[in-house]
């Protein structure tokens, strides 16, 4: 049985879904496409979390792993961002990566 919130939501399932998107689905899609600007899971996590917080994620989260610090709502939104990247492909990944790097002064 997963870890449940007071509202009865299974946060463990949401965490697994987030990890699957960031550590498997996005890197696999990048490898398949061959022309995305990022390919590694930690880069996808950076972009998803920076997009979620509209800034550098570690300015908003204390502790690691970061995904374990997210609320139910934040996890859901992070999953939606990852799915938007999967559906949008290179163009979406480029735009969100560029914005993430701008927030980081790069």
HELIX and SHEET records of a PDB file:
HELIX    1   1 UNK A   11  UNK A   19  1                                   9    
HELIX    2   2 UNK A   20  UNK A   25  3                                   6    
HELIX    3   3 UNK A   26  UNK A   33  1                                   8    
HELIX    4   4 UNK A   41  UNK A   53  1                                  13    
HELIX    5   5 UNK A   57  UNK A   59  5                                   3    
HELIX    6   6 UNK A   66  UNK A   69  5                                   4    
HELIX    7   7 UNK A   72  UNK A  103  1                                  32    
END                                                                             
